[in-house]
Amino acid sequence: MVIRRINLRFDIENPLERRIYEYLEDYDGSRNQFVIEALNEYIENETDNETWLLGRIRRIVREELKNADFAFGDEKQNTDDNGASVLEDLELFG
């Protein structure tokens, strides 16, 4: 078995850190196991949340693309003509 140590510090003036410190101080079980399980749960939820968020973004993009109005073929030419018209109008201003 290879064991690595990591030390934690708590700022007692910070309410969140003080609450966690006090909880760990009063904890009856293995603090080490508690921290490992808590961090593991956090990491798994973070991954799940990221996967959920990416899925949600994909769904939104798909929905928006379904409703989007794209110009194809001759319509693109019309857009170019509009751009040329705007440039001609701007030339009137010198």
N, C-alpha and C positions, 0 to 999 in steps of 0.2 A: 504494500500500500504506500502510495506517495501522497504526502499531506502538504498542502500549501496554506499559509496563513495570510489573512487580510485583517487589518485592524480597522475598526470603525470609530469615528468620533462623533459626538453629539453636542450641539450648541444648546445648552439648557435655556438660554434666553429666547430661542426660537420655539414657539408653542408646538409645532409639529414634531420637531426633533425631541423636545422634552417628553411629549406624549409617548413616542416610540421608545425612548430610553426607559421611561418608567414602566412601560409594558414589558419590555425585555427584562428589566430588573426583577419584576414580580413573576415572570414566567416560570412555571414549575418544571417544564420539560427541557429538552435539549435546545438551547438557544441556537446552536449551530444548525440543527435540523430545521428549526423554525425559519431561520433566515433563508436556508436553501429552498425550502418549500415555498416561501413567500416570493422569493425572486423568480423561481421557476413559474409560478402562477402568473406573475406580472409579465414575464417574457412571453408566455403562451398567449395571454390575452392581448398583448401588444401585437403579436403576429396575426392573431385572429382579427383584431381591429383594422390592421393594415390591409388584410385580405378583403375584409368587408368594405372598407373605404374604396379600394381599387375597383371592386365589383360595382359599387354604387356609382362611381365616376363613369365607368364604362356604360352602365345602363343609361345615365343621363345623356352622354354623348350620342349613343344610339338613338334615343328618343328625339333629340334635337336634330340629328342628321335626317331622320325620317321626315321631319317637318320642314327641312331646309329646301329652298328653291334654288336649284343650280341651273346655270345657263349652259346650253350645249349647242354646238354647231353654229347656225346662223345667229342665234341669240348673242354669242360671243362677239360676232362682227358688229352687231348693234351696239354693244357696250363700247367697242373701239370707236365707233362713229360718234357716240356721245362724248367720249374723251376728246376726240378731234374737235368737236363742236365747242367744248369748253375752252380748249386752247385758242381757237379762233376768236371766241368772245374776249378772252383775256388780252389778246393782241390789240383789241380796240382801245384798251387803256394805256397803250404805249409800252 
